[in-house]
Amino acid sequence: MKDKRNEILARQLIEYSCELVKGEILYLEIKGKETLELGKEIIRQATEKGITPFWYYNDESLGRHWIKNASDDQLKTQAELHLELMKRADAYIGLRGSDNPFDLADIEQAQMDKWNNIFYKPVHLEERVKHTRWVVLRYPNNAMAQLAETSQEAFEKFFYDVCCADYAKMSKAQDKLFALMEATDKVQIKGPGTDLTFSIKGIGTIKCDGKRNIPDGEVYTAPVRNSANGTIKYNTPSLYQGVVYTGISFTFENGKIVKATADGNVDKLNKILDGDEGSRYVGEFAIGVNPFIRQPMKDTLFDEKIAGSFHFTPGQCYDEAPNGNQSAIHWDLVAIQREDYGGGEIWFDGKLVRKNGVFTDPDMEKQFSEENLRSSELE
C-alpha cells in the first residue's frame, strides 16, 4: 500500500506541482534515510518521462558539522556551487524527513545568521523561490510522528490523506477567498491576546493549491509594510532552527515588532528578530484552509495550513505578493482560531468573514470540507 501511495505522491509532485516535461532538469534534495523510498520513486518516474534528475542526500545530522565550523569563504563557495545548480534546474523538489529535527539546536545564532545570509538566502529565497518551479514536503518518519504525538502508523495514514488530497478541487475552492482578499483594504484580527490591524491593499493575493508545498491549503498576501499596529499572540508551538518556541507574542507599531515575548528562549527569539532590519517586519499574512490538518505538530509545512488558522510571518516577503520587506528569515508563526483553541475573529473592511475558524459564508465553508477535497485515488 505504501508503494502505491508513494507512486501517487511522486506523480503528483512531478506532474501537478512542478509540471515537469521531457528534456527538463529536476534538482532533488533528499533529507533523511526514510525519505529514500519516495526519492527513488521520483527518480524512476522522472527518468521514464525523459526528465534529467540531479539528486543529493542531505540532513541536519550532516549539515550541523558544516554550518557549525564553516568560515564565511567556505559558506560562500558552497553557495556558489548550489546557486549554479539551482539556476540550471527547471524545478526543485525538497523531501524533508530528518531523523532528529533538533540537530541544529546547539549552533550559535550568529553562525546560523551567517548560513542564512550567505547560503540559504541567495540559493533558496532569491533563486529557487523567485526563479524556479518548486515544491517541498515532509516525509512521515518516526521523528515527525513523535512531534505530532501519535503513532507512526496513524501518522502515515494522516500524511497520505493530506498530501494526496485533490488539489485541483482545492484550487477551485480557494477562488472566493482569493477574490475577497483581493478586494480588501483593512484587516482586523481579534482573539485571546490578539487585537491587530493592518492593510493588505494593493499587495496582491496568491492561492496555495499544491504547486509549492505538499501539503498545501492557504491563501496568502502581505500587509502593507508599515501598516500593522496592535498585538498578536500565537497559540501553536514553532520549531525553528532546532529550538521550540511557545507563547510567542508581538507588539507592532507602524509595521515594526517593538516588543517580542515568549514562554521561554526570549533572548534567542529577539536575536533572530535582530538578524537584519527586515526581521522585525512582516512579509506574509495567510489564512489556512486544509480540512485534513486540525492540530499543530511542530512542522511549519503542516501547521500553516491548519483549518481555522492564520499565520503572520516575520521576514522576507514573496515576489508574488510583495510589500518591499527583505530579510534572510521567513518565519511562519501560526494562530488557530477555532473554538477548541480559544476562538477568534477576522474582519475585512469592517465585515466579519471568519468567526472561531468558520467562514461566515456557508458556501465558502462547504467548499473547504473534507468530503469535497478528499482524493478518489486513495479510496
Long-range contacts (C-beta under 8 A, 24 or more apart in sequence): 2-37, 2-156, 3-37, 3-41, 5-160, 5-164, 5-378, 6-37, 6-38, 6-41, 7-41, 7-45, 8-164, 8-375, 8-377, 8-378, 9-38, 9-41, 9-160, 9-163, 9-164, 9-214, 10-38, 10-41, 10-42, 10-44, 10-45, 11-45, 12-163, 12-164, 12-167, 12-210, 12-214, 13-42, 13-93, 13-135, 13-137, 13-214, 14-42, 14-45, 14-46, 14-49, 14-51, 14-93, 16-167, 16-168, 16-210, 16-211, 17-93, 17-135, 17-210, 17-211, 17-212, 17-214, 18-91, 18-92, 18-93, 18-133, 18-134, 18-135, 19-91, 19-133, 20-46, 20-49, 20-51, 20-90, 20-91, 20-133, 21-49, 21-50, 21-51, 22-49, 22-50, 22-51, 23-50, 23-51, 24-51, 24-52, 24-90, 24-91, 25-51, 25-52, 25-53, 25-54, 25-88, 25-89, 25-90, 25-91, 26-51, 26-52, 26-53, 26-54, 26-89, 26-90, 26-91, 26-92, 26-93, 27-54, 27-85, 27-86, 27-88, 27-89, 27-91, 27-92, 27-93, 27-132, 28-53, 28-54, 28-55, 28-56, 28-92, 28-93, 28-95, 29-55, 29-56, 29-58, 29-92, 29-93, 29-94, 29-95, 30-55, 30-56, 30-57, 30-58, 30-95, 31-57, 31-58, 31-59, 31-60, 31-94, 31-95, 31-96, 31-97, 31-98, 32-59, 32-95, 32-96, 32-97, 32-98, 32-99, 32-139, 32-141, 32-143, 33-99, 34-97, 34-139, 34-141, 34-142, 35-95, 35-96, 35-97, 35-139, 35-141, 38-95, 38-139, 39-95, 42-93, 42-95, 54-85, 54-89, 59-98, 59-99, 59-103, 60-98, 60-100, 60-101, 60-103, 60-104, 60-242, 61-98, 61-99, 61-100, 61-103, 63-103, 63-104, 64-103, 64-104, 64-107, 67-104, 67-107, 67-111, 67-112, 67-115, 68-107, 68-111, 70-115, 72-114, 72-118, 75-114, 75-115, 75-118, 75-119, 76-118, 78-119, 79-118, 79-119, 79-122, 79-123, 82-119, 82-123, 83-122, 83-123, 83-127, 86-123, 86-124, 86-127, 86-128, 86-132, 87-127, 87-131, 89-132, 90-132, 90-133, 91-132, 91-133, 91-134, 91-135, 92-128, 92-132, 92-133, 92-134, 92-135, 93-134, 93-135, 93-136, 94-134, 94-135, 94-136, 94-137, 95-137, 95-139, 96-136, 96-137, 96-138, 96-139, 96-301, 97-138, 97-139, 97-140, 97-141, 97-143, 97-144, 98-143, 99-141, 99-143, 100-143, 101-143, 101-147, 101-239, 101-242, 101-298, 102-242, 102-243, 103-242, 104-241, 104-242, 105-241, 105-242, 105-243, 106-242, 107-241, 107-242, 109-268, 109-271, 109-272, 112-241, 113-275, 113-328, 116-275, 116-328, 116-329, 117-275, 117-276, 117-328, 120-328, 121-316, 121-328, 125-316, 125-328, 125-330, 129-318, 129-319, 130-319, 133-211, 134-212, 135-210, 135-211, 135-212, 135-213, 135-214, 136-212, 136-213, 136-214, 136-301, 137-163, 137-213, 137-214, 137-215, 137-301, 138-299, 138-301, 138-302, 144-297, 144-299, 147-239, 147-297, 147-298, 147-299, 148-295, 148-297, 148-298, 148-299, 149-297, 158-292, 160-378, 161-292, 161-374, 161-378, 162-215, 162-290, 162-292, 162-293, 162-302, 163-214, 163-215, 164-375, 164-377, 164-378, 165-210, 165-215, 165-217, 165-290, 165-292, 165-373, 165-374, 165-375, 166-373, 166-374, 166-375, 166-376, 167-209, 167-210, 167-216, 168-209, 169-372, 169-373, 170-209, 170-210, 170-216, 170-217, 170-289, 170-290, 170-373, 171-207, 171-209, 171-210, 172-367, 173-289, 173-367, 173-368, 173-372, 173-373, 174-207, 174-208, 174-209, 174-219, 174-289, 175-207, 176-361, 176-363, 176-364, 176-367, 177-219, 177-287, 177-289, 177-359, 177-364, 178-205, 178-207, 178-219, 180-348, 180-353, 181-205, 181-219, 181-221, 181-287, 181-348, 184-348, 184-349, 185-349, 186-348, 186-349, 186-350, 187-223, 187-285, 187-346, 187-347, 187-348, 188-345, 188-346, 188-347, 189-232, 189-310, 189-312, 189-344, 189-345, 189-346, 189-347, 190-344, 190-345, 190-347, 191-233, 191-335, 191-337, 191-342, 191-343, 191-344, 191-345, 192-233, 192-235, 192-342, 192-343, 192-344, 193-231, 193-232, 193-233, 193-249, 194-230, 194-231, 194-232, 194-233, 194-335, 194-344, 195-230, 195-231, 196-228, 196-229, 196-230, 196-231, 196-232, 196-252, 196-312, 197-227, 197-228, 197-229, 197-230, 198-223, 198-224, 198-227, 198-228, 198-229, 198-252, 198-255, 198-282, 198-285, 199-223, 199-224, 199-227, 200-224, 200-285, 203-321, 203-322, 203-323, 204-320, 204-321, 204-322, 205-321, 206-318, 206-320, 206-321, 208-286, 208-305, 213-301, 213-305, 214-301, 215-290, 215-292, 215-293, 215-301, 215-302, 215-305, 216-290, 216-305, 217-288, 217-289, 217-290, 217-291, 217-293, 217-305, 217-307, 218-286, 218-287, 218-288, 218-289, 218-290, 218-304, 218-305, 218-311, 219-286, 219-287, 219-289, 220-284, 220-285, 220-286, 220-287, 220-318, 220-321, 221-284, 221-285, 221-286, 221-321, 222-282, 222-283, 222-284, 222-285, 222-317, 222-318, 222-321, 222-322, 222-323, 222-325, 223-255, 223-282, 223-285, 223-312, 223-323, 224-255, 224-323, 225-255, 225-281, 225-282, 225-323, 225-324, 225-325, 226-254, 226-255, 226-256, 227-254, 227-255, 228-252, 228-254, 228-255, 228-282, 229-253, 229-254, 229-255, 232-312, 232-335, 233-335, 234-333, 234-334, 234-335, 235-335, 235-336, 235-341, 235-342, 236-296, 236-303, 236-306, 236-309, 236-333, 236-334, 236-335, 236-336, 237-296, 237-298, 238-298, 238-300, 238-303, 238-331, 238-332, 238-333, 238-334, 239-298, 239-299, 239-300, 240-272, 240-331, 241-272, 243-268, 244-298, 245-269, 248-333, 250-314, 255-281, 255-282, 256-280, 256-281, 257-281, 257-314, 272-329, 272-331, 273-314, 275-327, 275-328, 275-329, 276-326, 276-327, 276-328, 276-329, 277-327, 278-315, 278-316, 278-325, 278-326, 278-327, 279-314, 279-315, 279-327, 279-328, 279-329, 280-314, 281-314, 281-315, 281-325, 281-327, 282-312, 282-313, 282-314, 282-315, 282-323, 282-325, 283-313, 283-314, 283-315, 283-316, 283-317, 283-318, 283-323, 283-325, 283-327, 283-330, 284-311, 284-312, 284-313, 284-317, 284-318, 284-321, 284-330, 284-332, 285-310, 285-311, 285-312, 285-313, 286-310, 286-311, 286-313, 286-332, 287-346, 287-354, 288-334, 289-368, 291-368, 291-369, 291-370, 291-373, 292-370, 292-373, 296-334, 296-336, 300-332, 300-334, 303-332, 303-334, 304-332, 304-334, 306-334, 306-336, 307-338, 307-357, 307-368, 308-336, 308-337, 308-338, 308-341, 308-354, 308-356, 308-357, 308-358, 309-334, 309-335, 309-336, 309-337, 309-357, 310-334, 310-335, 310-337, 310-346, 311-335
